[in-house]
Amino acid sequence: VKQVSALQVASVRAMVPSYWDVGPLWAQLSAALKTHNLTPTGPWLTLCHASEPEIDLEVCAPLARAAQDTDSLTVRQLPAIDSMACTVHQGSFSGLAAGFASLMNWVYANGCQVAGPDREIYLRLPERSQMGRDPNAITELQMPVLLESAGK
């Protein structure tokens, strides 16, 4: 469990039929950043606001400075989180579900409650030719939590 600082991001949010259908959101975000001369300053991330059957995803690119919303993207500040349960997954994106299941098991086993959308921080993206199966991709999985007691 760690503290996470507030983060200025440009984002695109939509409902998708499956987690694998997030590609068009990334394409929309990339195009909007280029159109508006916005340069990401750190690892890109995804927020999952709701999961199956209604998967509500927000893809985000960190920004160094504030910018204006446009018709194709939202600019906002993600709030600081005092207690973020985290783990790191190395390997294919197909393993992220198991990583989140393990993190969720830890959260409940330690008397915590989920307190907001989970995050995937892409520390090392897969090679283009191996988007869904690169064993060297590195993703930090984060889940904001309320701790049962201040002693945890």
N, C-alpha and C positions, 0 to 999 in steps of 0.2 A: 504494500500500500504506500503510495507516495502522493505528494501535492503536485498539482499540474497548474501552471500559470495560465492566465487568460491568453487568448490567441486570436489575432485579427485574421479573418479568412474571407476569401471569395468562394461562393458555393453555388451548387445547383442541386435542387431537391425534387424528388419525384417518387411516385409509387412504381414499383417494378414487379413483374410476375415471379421472378426468381433472382437470387443473388447473382447469378451468372449473367443477368440482363443489365448490369450496371454500365457496360461499355459505352452506350450512347450518352449517358450522363457525363462520363469522363471526356468524351469527344466534344460535347457542348461546352463544358468548363474550359477545356484547352483552347477552343476556338474563341470563346469570349475573352479569355485572358490575353490572347494575341491581339484581338481586335481593339482592346482598350489599353494596350501597352502595360499590362500588369505582370510583374515578375514574381513568381513564387519564391519564398525565402527559406523553405525547409521542406521536410517530408510531407507529401500529400496524405490525406486521410479521408476515411469514410465514417459518417455517423449513422447508426441504425436507430431510427426513432421508433419503429415498430416492426415486428417480424411476422412471419407467416400467420394467417394467409395474406394479410395486407402488408407487404414489405415496403417500408417508407425509408428510403436512403437519401443521404445528403453527402455529396462528394465535395471535398474542400481542398483549397490550396492556401497555405499561409502567406500572408502579405506583410511587408515591413511597414506599410503606411495605410492609413484609411483611404478609401476610395468611395465613389458613388455607386449605388445600385444601378443596374441597367436592366433592360428588358430581358436579358439572357442570363444574368447572374445576380446574386445577392451578396452584399459585403456586410459582414457583421463580426462582432467579437464573441468568441466562445468564452463562457465564464471560467474563471479560475475554479478548480475543484480541490477541496481540502483533502479528500480521501478517495483516491483512484486506485482500485485494485488492478494490477497489471501483470502480464506475463509476456514472454517473447516466443513467437513461433518461427522456426526456421524450416522452410520447405514450401511445398506447393500450396497454392490457395485452397485446394481441395481439403487440406488439413485444418483450415481455420475453424470449421464447425466443431471439430473435436477439441481444438484449443479453447474455444469459448465455452464448451460444455465443461471442461476441466476448471476453467476460471469460475464459472457459475457454481460448480460444486464446492470450490474453495470458499466462495462468498457465503453460501448458506451454511457450510460446516463451521465457519468462524463467526456466526451470528450476525452477519451483515445483511443489509437490504440494498437492492439495486436502487439508485437514486437519479437515473437519467439515462440518456442514450449511450450505448456502448460505442467504442471507437476502434478503428483499425488504422494504425499509423504505419505507413509503408517505408521502412527504414532502408531496405534494399529491394528495389523492384525486380521482378523476373526479367530475364532476357526476353526480348521481343519474340524470338522464335520458340520460346517455352512459356508463354504467358500463364497457362494453367498448370504447368507441371515442373517449374524450375525448383530443384531441391535447395538452391542457394538463396532464394528469396527470404527476406527477414521482415516480419510484421509484428509490431507491438500491439497486443490486444489490451484494451483498457475498458474498465467498467466503473463508473462513479458509484460509490457506496456510502451508506450511513453505517457507522460502526455501532455495535451494540453498547459499547462502553468506551469512555475516553482512554482506557488503559490498553486498548488494542493497537 
